[in-house]
């Protein structure tokens, strides 16, 4: 469950905020949660999740790609 994974990594990062593996893994979990959310039809919330993923790993390719697709599908091509 991606929500539980995000919660676990958040707890980890409270203790060790610069732990690179946890930062990468929370970005992955948030990206997967965003994809699930978008599949359920909530593109604005998915965009927020992708953006949040990128705060943990700005180079996370899947989050960047999914964010671009979500903006394109929502008609917001200026993002």
C-alpha positions as CSV (number, residue, x, y, z in Angstrom):
1,X,0.0,0.0,0.0
2,X,1.6,3.3,-1.2
3,X,-0.1,5.4,1.5
4,X,1.4,3.3,4.3
5,X,4.8,3.4,2.5
6,X,4.6,7.2,2.4
7,X,3.8,7.3,6.1
8,X,6.7,5.0,6.9
9,X,9.2,7.0,4.9
10,X,7.8,10.3,6.4
11,X,8.6,8.8,9.9
12,X,12.0,7.8,8.7
13,X,12.8,11.2,7.3
14,X,11.7,12.9,10.6
15,X,14.6,11.1,12.2
16,X,17.1,11.3,9.3
17,X,16.0,14.0,6.9
18,X,18.9,13.6,4.5
19,X,18.7,9.8,4.2
20,X,18.9,9.5,0.4
21,X,17.4,6.1,0.1
22,X,14.3,7.1,2.0
23,X,14.0,10.3,0.0
24,X,14.1,8.3,-3.3
25,X,11.7,5.7,-2.0
26,X,9.1,8.2,-0.8
27,X,9.3,9.9,-4.2
28,X,8.6,6.5,-5.8
29,X,5.7,5.8,-3.4
30,X,4.2,9.3,-4.0
31,X,4.5,8.9,-7.7
32,X,2.7,5.5,-7.6
33,X,0.1,7.0,-5.4
34,X,-0.3,9.8,-7.9
35,X,-0.8,7.3,-10.7
36,X,-3.4,5.5,-8.7
37,X,-5.2,8.7,-7.9
38,X,-5.1,9.8,-11.6
39,X,-6.5,6.5,-12.6
40,X,-9.5,7.1,-10.3
41,X,-10.1,10.4,-12.1
42,X,-8.6,12.9,-9.7
43,X,-6.0,14.6,-11.8
44,X,-5.6,17.7,-9.7
45,X,-4.7,15.6,-6.6
46,X,-2.4,13.4,-8.7
47,X,-0.6,16.6,-9.8
48,X,-0.1,17.5,-6.2
49,X,1.3,14.1,-5.4
50,X,3.8,14.2,-8.3
51,X,4.9,17.7,-7.2
52,X,5.4,16.4,-3.7
53,X,7.4,13.5,-5.0
54,X,9.7,15.9,-6.8
55,X,10.4,17.8,-3.5
56,X,12.1,14.6,-2.3
57,X,13.8,13.8,-5.6
58,X,13.7,16.5,-8.2
59,X,15.2,14.2,-10.8
60,X,12.7,11.4,-10.4
61,X,12.0,10.7,-14.1
62,X,8.6,8.9,-13.6
63,X,7.3,11.8,-11.5
64,X,8.5,14.3,-14.0
65,X,6.9,12.4,-16.9
66,X,3.6,11.7,-15.1
67,X,3.4,15.4,-14.0
68,X,3.8,16.5,-17.6
69,X,1.2,14.1,-18.9
70,X,-1.2,15.1,-16.1
71,X,-0.8,18.8,-17.0
72,X,-1.2,18.1,-20.6
73,X,-4.4,16.0,-20.1
74,X,-5.8,18.8,-17.9
75,X,-5.1,21.4,-20.6
76,X,-2.5,23.2,-18.5
77,X,0.3,23.3,-21.0
78,X,2.1,26.2,-19.4
79,X,3.4,24.2,-16.5
